[in-house]
């Protein structure tokens, strides 16, 4: 039963994927067009150009395709599996460390109201409601169909900073991942490398003289605008906390303050070219680790591109 609940948590996370997270500036970009053509796993495309990570729009479409394929598989096994797309494409846009889109900030702030909407949708997700409606024997069968039950294989992925993470994979979850990625185990392993490699250079990045100078310039700009924060993360955390904290009164007033801070943040980021500096310095420090992790990162990007190329034939982009 516990395995079924773990898989269901992954399903529910689809509702809020990306919209309220803090995506790395040097990762996926804001565009929605597909990247270069798929290259064999672990290789660069023809001409020597390196594959780029998927954009957030592409990643969202892959997530939606996984949900669609999982649902089709569950339907064949006699279970309902209603899809949920509570957030629009615009609402699903992640808020990176440096957010310099003034118009988006003017409308959405740091995504505080989007976070509240996503949390409500997560709690009311129709898959969870359907599962709870099943009698115990059918509920157990639902869990086995979803993630393979006791026959599910155990995947292991070493983390760049040490240790490993494990995941049970089977049933319709595995079928959907295999349809998109081809090799779910390799995708799981390399995705943990891609997610974890930043921990090896984060401290050096935050001490980088070029970055610290840009952050000081941004902070001075924010202080002149009446928002004294040392970096964009501190500004975002403070502003969104007032909007999203449990039991918060006067949400409209809190969100208005959040939008004012976010607009000043984005404007100061533009004036100081903070996003360009962060992107360049992060790439510099990440590339110094390519001798250790370059192959896995290339494989991860290749598998992700393959998944996106397949996803566009499964689901349309969100409205």
C-alpha positions in Angstrom: 0.0 0.0 0.0 2.8 2.4 0.8 4.2 2.0 -2.7 0.9 3.0 -4.2 0.8 6.1 -2.0 4.3 7.1 -3.1 3.4 6.7 -6.7 0.2 8.7 -6.2 2.2 11.5 -4.6 4.2 11.6 -7.9 1.0 11.8 -9.8 -0.4 14.7 -7.7 2.8 16.6 -8.1 1.9 17.0 -11.8 -0.6 19.6 -10.8 1.9 22.0 -9.4 5.0 21.0 -11.4 7.3 23.9 -12.1 4.8 26.7 -11.3 6.1 27.5 -7.9 9.5 26.1 -7.8 12.9 27.8 -7.9 14.4 26.7 -11.2 18.1 27.3 -11.8 18.7 30.2 -14.1 21.3 28.3 -16.1 18.9 25.4 -16.8 15.8 25.3 -18.9 15.0 28.5 -20.7 11.7 30.3 -21.2 11.1 29.3 -24.8 8.7 26.7 -26.0 10.2 25.5 -29.2 11.9 22.1 -29.4 15.6 21.9 -29.2 18.0 20.2 -31.6 17.2 16.8 -33.1 17.7 13.8 -30.9 21.1 12.3 -30.8 22.0 8.8 -29.5 22.3 8.6 -25.8 25.5 10.1 -24.4 26.5 11.8 -27.7 26.3 15.3 -29.0 24.3 16.1 -32.1 26.0 16.2 -35.5 28.4 19.1 -35.9 29.6 18.9 -32.4 26.9 21.2 -30.9 25.9 20.2 -27.4 22.3 19.4 -26.7 20.5 21.9 -24.5 18.2 21.0 -21.6 14.5 21.0 -22.3 12.7 24.3 -21.7 10.1 24.4 -18.9 7.4 24.3 -21.6 8.9 21.1 -23.1 9.3 19.5 -19.6 5.6 20.3 -18.8 4.5 18.6 -22.1 6.5 15.5 -21.2 4.9 15.5 -17.8 1.4 15.7 -19.4 2.3 13.0 -21.8 3.4 10.7 -18.9 0.0 11.4 -17.3 -1.8 10.6 -20.5 0.1 7.4 -21.1 -0.3 6.2 -17.6 -4.0 6.9 -17.8 -4.4 4.9 -21.0 -2.6 1.9 -19.4 -4.7 2.1 -16.2 -7.9 2.2 -18.4 -6.8 -1.0 -20.1 -6.4 -2.6 -16.7 -9.9 -1.7 -15.7 -9.3 1.5 -13.7 -10.3 5.1 -14.2 -7.4 7.6 -14.2 -8.7 11.1 -14.8 -6.3 13.7 -16.0 -5.9 17.0 -14.2 -4.4 20.2 -15.6 -5.3 22.7 -13.0 -2.8 25.2 -14.0 -2.6 26.9 -17.4 0.6 27.1 -19.4 1.1 30.7 -18.1 0.6 29.6 -14.5 2.9 26.6 -14.9 5.9 28.8 -15.7 8.6 28.3 -13.0 10.1 31.3 -11.1 13.9 31.1 -11.5 16.4 32.5 -9.1 16.5 35.6 -11.3 13.1 36.6 -12.7 13.5 39.6 -15.0 10.1 39.5 -16.7 8.5 42.7 -15.4 5.1 42.0 -17.0 4.8 38.5 -15.6 5.7 39.9 -12.2 3.1 42.7 -12.5 0.5 40.0 -13.1 1.6 37.1 -11.0 4.1 38.5 -8.5 6.3 35.5 -7.5 3.4 33.1 -8.1 1.9 33.2 -4.6 -1.7 32.9 -5.7 -0.7 30.2 -8.2 0.9 28.2 -5.4 -2.4 28.4 -3.5 -4.3 27.3 -6.5 -2.0 24.4 -7.1 -2.2 23.3 -3.5 -6.0 23.2 -3.6 -5.9 21.3 -6.9 -3.4 18.8 -5.4 -5.6 18.1 -2.5 -8.7 17.6 -4.7 -6.9 15.7 -7.5 -9.4 13.3 -9.1 -7.0 10.4 -9.1 -6.7 10.5 -5.4 -10.5 10.9 -5.0 -11.1 7.9 -7.3 -8.6 5.7 -5.4 -10.2 6.6 -2.1 -13.6 5.6 -3.4 -12.5 2.0 -4.2 -13.1 -0.8 -1.7 -9.9 -2.1 -0.1 -9.3 -5.0 -2.5 -9.8 -2.9 -5.6 -7.6 -0.1 -4.1 -4.8 -2.6 -3.6 -5.2 -3.8 -7.2 -5.1 -0.1 -8.3 -1.8 0.4 -6.6 -0.3 -2.8 -8.1 -1.5 -1.7 -11.6 0.0 1.8 -11.1 3.4 0.9 -9.8 3.8 -2.9 -10.0 3.4 -3.9 -6.4 5.9 -6.4 -5.0 7.1 -7.3 -8.4 8.3 -3.7 -9.1 12.1 -3.5 -9.6 14.2 -1.3 -7.5 16.2 1.4 -9.3 19.3 2.9 -7.7 21.0 6.2 -8.6 24.2 7.4 -7.1 24.2 11.1 -6.2 27.1 13.4 -7.3 27.7 14.5 -3.7 27.6 10.9 -2.3 25.0 8.4 -1.3 22.2 7.1 -3.6 18.5 7.5 -4.1 16.2 4.6 -4.8 12.9 4.2 -6.6 10.4 1.4 -7.1 9.3 1.2 -10.7 6.7 -1.1 -12.3 3.2 -1.3 -13.6 1.7 1.5 -15.7 4.2 4.0 -14.4 7.0 2.1 -15.9 5.1 1.5 -19.1 4.6 5.2 -19.6 8.2 6.1 -18.8 9.5 3.4 -21.2 7.2 4.7 -24.0 8.8 8.2 -23.7 12.4 7.7 -22.4 13.1 4.2 -23.8 15.2 3.3 -20.8 13.5 4.4 -17.5 16.5 3.2 -15.4 19.0 5.2 -17.4 16.7 8.3 -17.2 16.3 7.9 -13.5 20.1 7.6 -13.0 21.1 10.5 -15.2 18.3 12.7 -13.9 19.7 12.5 -10.4 23.1 13.4 -11.8 21.6 16.4 -13.6 19.7 17.5 -10.5 22.5 16.9 -8.0 25.6 18.2 -9.8 24.8 21.8 -8.8 25.4 20.9 -5.2 29.1 20.4 -6.0 29.6 23.9 -7.3 26.9 25.9 -5.5 29.2 27.3 -2.8 31.9 28.3 -5.4 29.2 30.0 -7.5 27.8 32.0 -4.6 31.4 33.2 -3.8 32.2 34.0 -7.5 33.4 37.6 -7.6 31.4 38.4 -10.8 28.2 37.1 -9.3 28.7 38.7 -5.9 29.3 42.1 -7.5 26.1 41.7 -9.6 24.1 40.7 -6.5 25.4 43.8 -4.6 24.4 46.0 -7.5 20.9 44.3 -7.6 20.6 44.7 -3.8 21.5 48.5 -4.0 18.9 48.9 -6.7 16.3 47.1 -4.6 17.1 49.2 -1.5 16.6 52.4 -3.5 13.2 51.0 -4.5 12.3 50.5 -0.9 12.9 46.7 -0.8 16.1 45.9 1.2 17.0 42.3 0.3 20.4 40.7 -0.2 19.4 38.5 -3.1 16.3 37.6 -5.2 15.7 34.4 -3.2 15.3 36.4 0.0 12.9 38.8 -1.6 10.8 36.0 -3.0 10.7 34.0 0.2 9.6 37.0 2.2 7.0 38.3 -0.2 5.4 34.9 -0.9 5.3 33.9 2.7 2.8 36.6 3.5 0.5 35.4 0.6 0.7 31.7 1.1 1.1 31.2 4.9 -1.7 29.0 6.4 -4.6 31.0 7.6 -3.3 34.3 6.2 -5.9 37.1 6.3 -6.1 39.8 3.7 -4.6 37.7 0.9 -5.4 40.3 -1.6 -3.4 42.9 0.3 -0.5 40.5 0.8 -0.5 39.6 -2.9 -0.5 43.3 -3.9 2.7 43.7 -1.8 4.1 40.5 -3.3 3.6 42.0 -6.8 5.2 45.3 -5.9 8.3 43.5 -4.6 8.4 41.1 -7.6 8.2 44.0 -10.1 11.0 45.9 -8.4 13.0 42.7 -8.3 12.5 42.1 -12.1 13.3 45.7 -12.9 16.5 45.7 -10.9 17.5 42.3 -12.4 17.2 43.9 -15.9 19.1 47.1 -14.9 22.0 45.1 -13.4 22.0 42.3 -16.1 21.9 39.8 -13.2 20.3 37.0 -15.2 23.1 37.1 -17.8 25.8 37.1 -15.1 24.2 34.2 -13.2 23.8 32.1 -16.4 27.4 32.7 -17.5 29.0 32.0 -14.1 26.8 28.9 -13.5 27.8 27.5 -16.9 31.5 28.2 -16.1 31.4 26.3 -12.8 29.3 23.5 -14.2 31.5 23.0 -17.2 34.5 22.5 -14.9 32.8 19.2 -13.8 32.3 17.9 -17.3 35.2 15.5 -17.1 33.3 13.7 -14.3 29.7 14.2 -15.3 29.6 15.3 -18.9 28.7 11.9 -20.3 25.8 11.5 -17.9 24.6 15.1 -18.5 24.7 14.5 -22.3 22.8 11.3 -21.9 20.2 13.0 -19.7 19.6 15.7 -22.3 19.4 13.2 -25.1 16.8 11.0 -23.3 14.9 14.2 -22.4 14.8 15.3 -26.0 13.7 11.9 -27.1 10.9 12.0 -24.6 9.8 15.4 -25.8 9.8 14.3 -29.4 7.5 11.5 -28.5 5.4 13.6 -26.1 4.3 16.0 -28.9 2.6 13.0 -30.6 0.7 12.2 -27.4 -0.6 15.5 -26.0 -1.0 19.1 -27.1 0.7 21.9 -25.3 -1.4 23.4 -22.5 -3.5 26.5 -23.2 
